[in-house]
Each structure stands twice: as C-alpha cells, then as structure tokens.
Amino acid sequence: MRWTIIMTAWLLALPVWAADLPAELAGIQQRWAEIRYQLPEQDQEKAFEALATEAEAFVERYPDRAEPLIWQGIVLSTWAGAKGGLGALGLVKRARVSLEAALELDASALEGSAYTSLGSLYYQVPGWPLGFGDDDKARGYLQKALAINPDGIDANYFFGDYLIDQGEPERARAYLQKVMMAPGRPGREVADIGRKREAEGLLSNL
C-alpha cells in the first residue's frame, strides 16, 4: 500500500516537472540573447561562462530531451566566440558533442536547430590539424536545417553567411533577405532583432 502511494505521488508530480522545461528553456534563450546582443563585448565571455553552467544543469535535469542539449551547444559555441583564440577550441568540441547527442534524441527538436548549430560550427571552426572544420559537412547540416524549417530566421541566416564564406554572394542574398522577412518568434524578440541586424549588415556589405 505504501509503495502504491509513493508511486502515485511520483507519477502525479511528473507532468509538473516536465512542464517546467519550456519555462527553463525560455529563460536560457532570453539570457543568451541579452548577453549576445545587449551586453558589451568585453563582458560577454564571463556571462556566457556563467550561462554554460546553467545550461549544464538544465541538461542534467532533462537527460532524455534534445532541447537542453541544443541550447548547451549554442551557449558553448557562443562562449567560444567570445573567448576567441586556441582556448576556444575545447569549447566548440564540447558544443559539437552536445549537438550530436541532441540529434540522436530528436533531430527535429526546436525546428532542426541542432542541424543549424552544427552547420555553423563546421564552417566557422578551423579545419585539421587545429579543429574539425569541414565546409562540406557544414553545407549538409545547414541544408537539413532548411529542409525542416525553410523560413526559419537562424537557418536562413547561417546558410546565407555560409554562402558568403564560400564565395557565393548572390545566392547568399536570397537567404539573407528571407531573414529580414521572417516572422517574429514569441519570446525571442531580442534575438530576432539582433539576428536581423546581423543579416542587414551582411546584405549591406554585399
């Protein structure tokens, strides 16, 4: 009888625990956007380091969900960008592990964001012998992201940026223009404004 009561209480508590995931995810997304687009560059490295600790705890609370792993990968990779230099390579390798783990759990989670983030890593990270960069893998991942979310602001932005990197500016223009026209995402206003400004900057350089 006592065991039945304990199990019933645990099962009743489970939906409440699971329901916290969207709120925790939104909190990390919002903090990431604030650091990335509103904090002075000299303060971003330490802020992303602190957020990476939060993301790690988020992953530990939801070990069977892809969304925390995706955002752990995003936080680690942007922390690496803020850190720069050879010291960033360890962070991007950790980011890749998180994103690959997310793909194994649910490749379509967050509209294919693991593909987008992995693709962006592969064309921005140096190639062998320093890093794992690979332009062909980058193209493949970014195209998979676009297949899942053809109108997505991030999927189009990173493919446009990739095409510029590959010397295809006219093809890039079409994807960057889609970024400018992409609908806003509820709760992601700071990130959307920041990403569109980045796209606008790339377009003006074209």
N, C-alpha and C positions, 0 to 999 in steps of 0.2 A: 504493500500500500504506500509506504513511504517513498519507494523508488518511483512509483507511478506519479506521485505528486511532484517529485523533483523533475522528472522528465517532462511533465505537462507544463511546469513553470518555465523550463528551458525552452520548450517549443513556442510558448506564448511570447517569450522575450525575443526570439529570433527575428521576427519581422521588424520589431522596433530597432534592433541593432542594424539590420540590413538597410533600413530606411535612412540611417544616418549617412550612408555612403554618398548620396547626392549632395548633401549639405557640406560634408567634408571636402568633397571634390570641388564644389563651387568656391569654398574658402581658399583652397590651394591655387585654383585658377585665378581668382581675384588678386591674391597676394603676388603671384607670379607677374601678372600684368602691371601691378603697381610698381614692382621692382624694375621690370624691364622698360617701362615707358614713362615712369614718373620720378624715379629716383636718379640722382646724379650718378654718372658712370663710376666715379671713384668710390661710391658706397655700395655698388651692386654686388661685388664679389662676396662680401661678408653677409649681405642679405640673402643671396642665393644659397650660401653655405648653411645658413640657419633654416631656410626653407627646405633644403635637401634632407635635413634631419626630420622635419615634419613629414616629408614625403615617404621617408623610410618607415616611419611609424605607421603611416597610412597603409602602406603595402603589408605590413605585419598584421594589421587588423583585418585585412580582407585578402588573404593569401590566394583565394581561388577566383579573384576578379582581375580583369585585364586593365580596368581604368586606373587604379592606383599605380600599376607598373608603367603605364603610358606616361603618367604625369611625373613619376620618378625619373623616367628617361628624359623628359622635357626639361625638368629642373636641373638635372645633372649636366645636360648638354649646354644649357644657357649659362650655368655656373662656369663651365669650361670656357665659354666665350668671354665671360667677364674676367676670368683669371688669365687666359692667354698663355702663350709660351709652351714649353715642353711639359710643364706641370699640369697642363690641361688634358694631356693625352690619357692619363689614367681615368679622368672623369668621363671622357667620351667613350672609353671602353666599357666603363660601368653602365653608362647610358645605353649602349648597344645591347648589353646583356638584359637589361630591364625591358627594352622594347621587343627583343626577340622572345622573351618569356611571355610578354603580352600577346604577341601574335599566336603563340602556341595555345593560349587560353581562349582567345576570341579575336580573330583578325579584323572583324568588322566593328569592334568596340569603338565608341566615340567617332563614328563615321570614318573608320580607317586611319585614325590618327597615328597609329604605330607605324604604318607604312610611310606616312608623310614625314615623320620624325626620323625614321631610319634612312629614308632617301636623302634628307637634308644632311645627315651626318656623313653619308658616304661620299657626297661631292665636296663637302667642306673640310673634312679631315684629310691630312696629308696621306699619301699612299706609302707603300712599303719603301724603305725599311722602318720609317718612323711610325706610321699609322696604318690603318686598314682602309683608307680611302679607295674608292673604286667607282668611276663615273658610270660604268655600265650597270652596276648594281643599283646605283642611285637612280638612274632612269627607270629601271624596272620597278623599284619600290614606289617612286613618285607616280608612275602611270597606274599602278594598282590603287593608290590612294585616290586618284582622279576617277577611276572606274567605279569606286564605291561612292564618292562624293564629288561629282563633276562640277558643282557650283560652289564648293567649299572655299572659304577665304584663304585658309592656310595651304590647302592642296594646290590651289592655283598660284598662290604667291611663290611657294618654293619651286614649283615646276618652272615658273617664269624666271626666277632667279637662276635656276639650274641652266636653263637655255641660254641665258646671257653668259654664264660661265663657260658654256660650250661653244660660244661664238655664233649663236642663232638669235640675234636680237629681234628680228622681225617676227619670228614665231613667238618669242617671249612676250611681245607687246600684247597679243591677243589674251594671254593668260593673266597678265597684269591688269588689263582693262576689266577682266571678269572680277578681279579682286575689288576694284573700285565700285563695281555694281552689285557686289554680293550683299544679300540681306543681312541685317544685324542679328546677332545671336543674343538672346535674352541672358542677362547677367554677365555678358562678355563685352560690355561697351568699351571699356578701357583698352582691352586687347584689340578690338575691331578698329578703333580709331588709330591706334598705334600701327597696326599692320597696314592699314590703308595709306597712312603717311609714308611708310616704307615703300609701298608699291608706287606711290606717286613720285617718290624720289628716284626710283629706278626708271620710271617712264620718262621723267624729265631728262635724265641722262641719255636715254635713247634718242 
